[in-house]
Amino acid sequence: MEEEVIGMTLDLFHGPEEATGTMTSGGTESILLAVKACRDAARAHRGDAMHRGNLVLPSTAHPAFDKAALLMDLPVRRISVGVDLRADVAAMGAAVDADTIMLVGSVPCFPYGVVDPLPALSELALSCEVWLHVDACVGGYFAPFAREVGRPIPSFDFDLPGVMSLSADLHKFGFCPKPASTVFFRTAGPVAERGFDLDVWPSGRFTTATFVGTRPGGGVAGAWAVLNHLGREGYRALATRLLTMRDAYVAGIEAIPGLQIHGVPDLSILAFGGPKLDMGQVAAGMSARGWVPGMVREPPGLHAMMSLLHEPSREAYLSDLQASVAEASTRSGQSIRAVY
Ligand SMILES: Cc1ncc(COP(=O)(O)O)c(C=O)c1O
């Protein structure tokens, strides 16, 4: 079942003949394996088994990269995104030095839901000879279908020659039960790089494709069943519904005086705020009305990651949002920041 899942999904991401992939427990494990593969390939290439290469990330990249870097004792350079909230490729290029081993772009980033300019990052990666990882954990199983139904999603996968690895979570917009993520590598490379290949104990050679040892088969079987059930047609239909719903939310939010969407969200994650509003107060108002508001800090805003569960609640949400904004506006100047 895992082989069939990987076969179907590698095809979706335009994996070349020699590309390979594996299922993991989640985005964090997929990212950890990609960082390890990149570090080990760089060490082998340099002939320096102790090389501490650095990672250059947009400020919006998921903390799973820092987690991986922390475990492997690698330095991380987080680079501010541009005014459009997407990775600033020129600034990332300026941060690359002789010890840089990895560049990262997200599809989309979690805080604002915008896709990074992967074609330009691929060019940068090729010109600096640095590994490019695409973190499509949240949108990997949504973005290809958004493009197929006519939305402007740029190339982001192995079609781009600089992309060396890609993570995509089935248990997010693949609509599969947890735990289910995928990680892919452009070239097969040694197992020891992509996973673990150890010969250290009386029981002999010990290889694992992922970080963990024993793995739950339920997530694999669940993903296999969902992929076969939905098929590409099913995912296209979901993408159409999700994006129609997103457009309606965006229009409703922008119709509330004082609010604006942060950047131009590409899928169904968005953040919004208003320069004259205390978004902590707006969130407190939403919280008092029974919602569980997510927030972003910079620029201050409310955050929403929307699935089809949010389809029927749009009118109630927007009317409560309008009331919370009106309340916050009249209270401006006071210091009510408690939200949860
Ligand atoms: C962009 C992105 N990357 C990675 C992850 C980590 O995934 P997981 O929580 O499955 O480990 C997330 C989780 O939300 C994410 O949004």
The ligand as an ORCA input file, in Angstrom:
! r2SCAN-3c Opt
* xyz 0 1
  C       3.912     24.444      6.309
  C       3.998     23.359      7.349
  N       5.094     22.571      7.402
  C       5.223     21.598      8.321
  C       4.241     21.356      9.259
  C       4.456     20.294     10.305
  O       3.549     19.231     10.127
  P       3.173     18.209     11.309
  O       2.365     18.980     12.296
  O       2.388     17.135     10.592
  O       4.432     17.683     11.887
  C       3.080     22.148      9.244
  C       2.022     21.957     10.245
  O       1.055     22.700     10.302
  C       2.956     23.183      8.269
  O       1.880     23.986      8.222
*
